[in-house]
């Protein structure tokens, strides 16, 4: 990793500092500077306060590398380095010069590709340069995640439609079964607005109780998908839960409104004779 690597990628350094030019020059010294992820710090040091402590990499006879001492100069937040659906991987970053260059641009990354190609060609004439946005570089890696996300989203949408259909049918049937009650109330002098308020209140209570129970269950079950998320992304999405609650409440009110209007418009004596 080169100088200002974490700043360029937008990875927050929780403790210590980012890599600098001096760290690259010290990459082969007895105490090589290193930045570790917070998962590694918590797992092997049980703390994030690990600055200036050392790690020892054992000798690797297969690759012919000697043992090395690494001096911790920073702790970074966990990024998207993890097994899909599993625990986060302990990771460390070593300073090194790389033939590739990561550039952070303002605005569209695709629009800056030609500018970067011309700039590199001017600085290094004849050099073979391949420039691509990070999203393109990661497209193949993230393809399984995106396919799974699309599939789960489609499955969730189907489930939402089925639940809306079932809710509409149940609430509408319950409202239709109260035609005799509505006729009796109107015959006893209840106003049309009072009957409508009663029906809407009952529908809101039924849908609200079900939505609250579903929300509590969702918060309990949503922990199972927490390992699928990387970095600081949160599995808790209050906006989505509120949107579903409002949608269900709207469906419930609509389901109760139609039979209530139809029953309130019927002559009460006719409704009483029919039931």
KASUL-V772508 format. One record per residue. N is the residue number from 1. PSI is psi in degrees with one decimal (* if undefined). Layout:
N_PSI / N_PSI
This chain:
1_133.5 / 2_-178.4 / 3_140.7 / 4_29.8 / 5_-47.9 / 6_-38.3 / 7_-40.3 / 8_-41.5 / 9_-3.5 / 10_25.2 / 11_121.7 / 12_132.8 / 13_111.8 / 14_-42.6 / 15_146.4 / 16_-137.2 / 17_171.0 / 18_169.4 / 19_146.5 / 20_-178.6 / 21_-38.2 / 22_-32.4 / 23_-36.5 / 24_-38.9 / 25_-24.1 / 26_12.2 / 27_-25.6 / 28_13.2 / 29_166.1 / 30_-31.0 / 31_82.4 / 32_128.4 / 33_143.2 / 34_146.4 / 35_130.8 / 36_156.1 / 37_160.0 / 38_-28.5 / 39_-43.4 / 40_-41.8 / 41_-43.2 / 42_-35.1 / 43_-40.0 / 44_-17.0 / 45_-10.5 / 46_25.0 / 47_157.1 / 48_-8.8 / 49_75.6 / 50_14.0 / 51_141.4 / 52_1.9 / 53_166.0 / 54_146.9 / 55_147.6 / 56_118.8 / 57_121.4 / 58_161.8 / 59_139.7 / 60_95.2 / 61_-27.3 / 62_-40.0 / 63_-1.0 / 64_27.2 / 65_140.5 / 66_167.4 / 67_148.9 / 68_148.6 / 69_131.8 / 70_129.0 / 71_123.7 / 72_120.4 / 73_-6.3 / 74_158.1 / 75_124.2 / 76_159.2 / 77_154.5 / 78_132.3 / 79_-148.4 / 80_25.1 / 81_98.3 / 82_162.0 / 83_131.2 / 84_120.4 / 85_7.8 / 86_-166.2 / 87_159.1 / 88_145.5 / 89_132.1 / 90_129.5 / 91_147.3 / 92_153.4 / 93_128.3 / 94_142.1 / 95_137.6 / 96_151.8 / 97_139.7 / 98_144.7 / 99_-13.6 / 100_154.3 / 101_127.3 / 102_125.3 / 103_133.2 / 104_125.7 / 105_156.6 / 106_135.0 / 107_-153.8 / 108_128.7 / 109_-35.9 / 110_-35.5 / 111_-18.7 / 112_-4.0 / 113_-50.1 / 114_-39.5 / 115_-43.1 / 116_-40.0 / 117_-43.2 / 118_-38.1 / 119_-46.3 / 120_-40.0 / 121_-32.7 / 122_-36.7 / 123_-34.9 / 124_80.8 / 125_136.4 / 126_-4.5 / 127_140.7 / 128_116.3 / 129_132.6 / 130_116.6 / 131_132.4 / 132_144.6 / 133_153.5 / 134_-33.8 / 135_-36.2 / 136_-40.7 / 137_-35.8 / 138_-1.5 / 139_-45.5 / 140_-36.7 / 141_-39.7 / 142_-0.4 / 143_-47.2 / 144_-37.9 / 145_-41.9 / 146_-40.0 / 147_-44.7 / 148_-38.1 / 149_-43.9 / 150_-43.5 / 151_-46.3 / 152_-35.6 / 153_-42.8 / 154_-40.6 / 155_-40.6 / 156_-38.8 / 157_-41.6 / 158_-43.4 / 159_-38.1 / 160_-42.3 / 161_-42.8 / 162_-41.4 / 163_-37.6 / 164_-41.6 / 165_-45.7 / 166_-40.6 / 167_-43.8 / 168_-43.7 / 169_-42.8 / 170_-48.2 / 171_-40.3 / 172_-40.9 / 173_-41.7 / 174_-37.6 / 175_-38.4 / 176_-33.9 / 177_-10.4 / 178_18.8 / 179_-41.0 / 180_-43.0 / 181_-42.4 / 182_-44.3 / 183_-40.9 / 184_-42.5 / 185_-44.0 / 186_-38.7 / 187_-29.7 / 188_1.9 / 189_5.9 / 190_140.9 / 191_161.0 / 192_-40.2 / 193_-36.5 / 194_-40.0 / 195_-42.0 / 196_-40.5 / 197_-38.5 / 198_-46.1 / 199_-42.1 / 200_-38.7 / 201_-43.8 / 202_-39.3 / 203_-42.1 / 204_-39.2 / 205_-44.2 / 206_-51.1 / 207_-39.7 / 208_-42.8 / 209_-43.0 / 210_-39.0 / 211_-39.3 / 212_-43.8 / 213_-41.0 / 214_-36.5 / 215_-42.4 / 216_-42.4 / 217_-37.1 / 218_-43.7 / 219_-32.6 / 220_-39.1 / 221_-20.1 / 222_-17.3 / 223_-22.3 / 224_-22.1 / 225_2.1 / 226_-41.2 / 227_-16.9 / 228_-13.3 / 229_143.6 / 230_158.0 / 231_-138.5 / 232_13.2 / 233_143.6 / 234_138.7 / 235_-17.8 / 236_117.4 / 237_84.4 / 238_-35.1 / 239_-42.1 / 240_-40.8 / 241_-39.9 / 242_-40.6 / 243_-42.7 / 244_-40.0 / 245_-45.9 / 246_-40.4 / 247_-45.6 / 248_-39.3 / 249_-40.3 / 250_-43.3 / 251_-42.3 / 252_-42.6 / 253_-42.7 / 254_-37.3 / 255_-35.4 / 256_-26.3 / 257_-43.8 / 258_-53.0 / 259_-29.9 / 260_-43.1 / 261_-41.3 / 262_-40.8 / 263_-37.0 / 264_-25.1 / 265_-15.5 / 266_146.6 / 267_128.2 / 268_-36.3 / 269_-36.8 / 270_-41.7 / 271_-37.7 / 272_-38.5 / 273_-35.9 / 274_-33.7 / 275_*
